[in-house]
């Protein structure tokens, strides 16, 4: 138990030292860039507001843990708002229906789906190329037809994403855990 608590505390200290409040957030996957501004205010929590391409954080801006938490909330919310219509379009094109979309922060997966039609997408897709976002979303939608990686699966996916195999290879080379 002591070893676990020691590692947990050490990791918290390391993460605290590593975090730098960004001035910009570049979301390559959706071709958007946000300027981040910080405003000190007498609030218990930090709140964010999106105004055009400016992300405004207001509150105790000296609290890096809260800033990181608010930025993560922004990224997950923005990912859901952005990816949901793409998922709807992909499902329509593939001829499948999904139950719900959930945005997570998996360390090793870009996306997954369940036999119940639930699609999980990694918010870190916001940081990769748009064609890679498209690949992951169509990959999961095609899984709703072919719940495996059979030849039929790859043929169907390649119909919607012509460079699917190459993109899959490229995606495996990206270190998800090194993205925000």
C-alpha positions as CSV (number, residue, x, y, z in Angstrom):
1,X,0.0,0.0,0.0
2,X,2.8,2.4,0.9
3,X,4.5,1.8,-2.5
4,X,1.2,2.6,-4.3
5,X,0.7,5.8,-2.4
6,X,4.4,6.8,-2.9
7,X,4.0,6.3,-6.7
8,X,0.7,8.1,-6.8
9,X,2.2,11.1,-5.0
10,X,5.4,11.1,-7.1
11,X,3.3,11.0,-10.3
12,X,1.2,13.9,-9.1
13,X,4.4,15.9,-8.4
14,X,5.9,15.1,-11.7
15,X,2.6,16.0,-13.5
16,X,2.4,19.2,-11.6
17,X,5.9,20.2,-12.6
18,X,5.3,19.3,-16.3
19,X,2.1,21.2,-16.8
20,X,2.4,24.5,-18.5
21,X,-0.7,26.6,-19.1
22,X,-0.9,26.9,-22.9
23,X,-1.3,30.1,-24.7
24,X,-2.7,28.3,-27.7
25,X,-4.5,25.0,-28.4
26,X,-4.0,23.7,-31.9
27,X,-6.6,21.1,-32.8
28,X,-5.2,19.7,-36.0
29,X,-7.9,17.1,-36.4
30,X,-10.5,19.7,-37.0
31,X,-8.4,22.5,-38.4
32,X,-9.0,24.9,-35.4
33,X,-6.7,26.9,-33.3
34,X,-7.8,28.6,-30.0
35,X,-6.0,31.4,-28.2
36,X,-6.2,30.7,-24.5
37,X,-6.5,33.7,-22.1
38,X,-6.5,33.6,-18.3
39,X,-8.3,36.0,-16.1
40,X,-7.8,36.0,-12.4
41,X,-11.1,36.2,-10.4
42,X,-12.3,35.5,-6.9
43,X,-14.0,32.2,-7.8
44,X,-13.6,28.8,-6.2
45,X,-13.6,27.0,-9.6
46,X,-12.2,28.0,-12.9
47,X,-14.8,28.5,-15.6
48,X,-14.3,28.6,-19.4
49,X,-16.0,30.5,-22.1
50,X,-15.5,30.0,-25.8
51,X,-15.7,33.2,-27.9
52,X,-15.0,32.7,-31.6
53,X,-11.5,31.3,-31.6
54,X,-10.6,32.5,-28.1
55,X,-10.9,30.2,-25.0
56,X,-11.2,32.4,-21.9
57,X,-10.5,30.8,-18.5
58,X,-11.6,32.8,-15.4
59,X,-11.0,32.0,-11.8
60,X,-8.0,31.0,-9.6
61,X,-5.5,30.8,-12.5
62,X,-2.6,29.9,-10.2
63,X,-4.2,26.5,-9.6
64,X,-2.7,24.4,-12.4
65,X,-4.6,21.3,-11.4
66,X,-7.9,23.1,-12.0
67,X,-6.6,24.7,-15.2
68,X,-5.7,21.2,-16.5
69,X,-9.0,19.8,-15.5
70,X,-11.0,22.6,-17.2
71,X,-8.9,22.3,-20.4
72,X,-9.6,18.6,-20.4
73,X,-13.4,19.2,-19.9
74,X,-13.2,21.7,-22.8
75,X,-11.4,19.2,-25.1
76,X,-13.9,16.4,-24.3
77,X,-16.9,18.7,-24.8
78,X,-15.5,20.1,-28.0
79,X,-14.7,16.6,-29.3
80,X,-18.2,15.4,-28.7
81,X,-19.7,18.5,-30.4
82,X,-17.4,18.1,-33.4
83,X,-17.3,14.3,-33.8
84,X,-21.0,13.6,-33.3
85,X,-22.1,15.0,-36.7
86,X,-19.3,13.2,-38.4
87,X,-20.4,10.0,-36.8
88,X,-24.0,10.6,-37.9
89,X,-22.8,11.1,-41.5
90,X,-20.5,8.1,-41.4
91,X,-23.3,5.9,-39.9
92,X,-25.7,7.1,-42.7
93,X,-23.1,6.3,-45.4
94,X,-22.2,2.9,-44.0
95,X,-25.9,2.1,-43.4
96,X,-25.6,1.4,-39.6
97,X,-27.1,2.9,-36.5
98,X,-25.2,3.7,-33.3
99,X,-26.6,4.0,-29.8
100,X,-24.4,6.7,-28.3
101,X,-21.1,8.4,-28.6
102,X,-18.8,8.7,-25.6
103,X,-15.7,10.7,-25.5
104,X,-12.9,9.3,-23.3
105,X,-9.2,9.8,-22.8
106,X,-7.9,6.2,-23.4
107,X,-4.1,5.8,-23.2
108,X,-3.9,3.1,-25.9
109,X,-7.0,3.3,-28.1
110,X,-8.3,5.9,-30.6
111,X,-11.7,4.4,-30.5
112,X,-13.8,1.3,-29.8
113,X,-17.4,0.1,-30.2
114,X,-19.6,-2.4,-28.5
115,X,-22.1,-4.9,-29.8
116,X,-24.8,-2.6,-28.4
117,X,-23.8,0.1,-30.8
118,X,-22.0,2.3,-28.3
119,X,-19.0,4.2,-29.8
120,X,-16.1,5.4,-27.7
121,X,-13.8,8.0,-29.2
122,X,-10.6,9.4,-27.8
123,X,-10.6,13.2,-27.4
124,X,-7.0,13.1,-28.5
125,X,-8.2,12.6,-32.0
126,X,-8.5,16.4,-32.0
127,X,-4.7,16.5,-32.2
128,X,-4.2,14.2,-35.3
129,X,-4.8,14.9,-39.0
130,X,-8.4,15.2,-40.3
131,X,-8.0,12.1,-42.5
132,X,-7.0,10.1,-39.4
133,X,-10.1,11.3,-37.5
134,X,-12.2,10.2,-40.5
135,X,-10.4,6.8,-40.5
136,X,-11.1,6.1,-36.8
137,X,-14.8,7.1,-37.0
138,X,-15.4,5.0,-40.1
139,X,-13.4,2.2,-38.6
140,X,-15.8,2.1,-35.7
141,X,-18.9,2.4,-37.9
142,X,-17.8,-0.5,-40.1
143,X,-17.3,-2.5,-36.9
144,X,-21.1,-2.2,-36.5
145,X,-21.4,-4.3,-39.6
146,X,-18.3,-6.5,-39.2
147,X,-17.4,-7.0,-35.5
148,X,-13.9,-8.2,-36.4
149,X,-11.0,-7.3,-38.6
150,X,-11.8,-9.8,-41.3
151,X,-11.2,-9.4,-45.0
152,X,-14.8,-8.2,-45.4
153,X,-14.2,-5.6,-42.7
154,X,-11.1,-4.2,-44.4
155,X,-12.8,-4.2,-47.9
156,X,-15.8,-2.3,-46.5
157,X,-13.6,0.2,-44.7
158,X,-11.4,0.7,-47.7
159,X,-14.5,1.6,-49.7
160,X,-15.1,4.6,-47.4
161,X,-11.5,5.3,-46.5
162,X,-9.3,4.4,-49.5
163,X,-6.0,4.5,-47.6
164,X,-7.3,2.6,-44.6
165,X,-4.5,0.2,-44.2
166,X,-1.8,2.9,-44.5
167,X,-3.7,5.1,-42.1
168,X,-4.1,2.3,-39.6
169,X,-0.3,1.8,-39.8
170,X,0.4,5.5,-39.3
171,X,-2.1,5.6,-36.3
172,X,-0.2,2.8,-34.6
173,X,3.0,4.8,-34.7
174,X,1.5,7.8,-32.8
175,X,2.1,7.8,-29.1
176,X,-1.4,8.5,-27.7
177,X,0.0,8.8,-24.2
178,X,2.2,11.7,-25.2
179,X,-0.6,13.8,-26.5
180,X,-2.4,16.2,-24.0
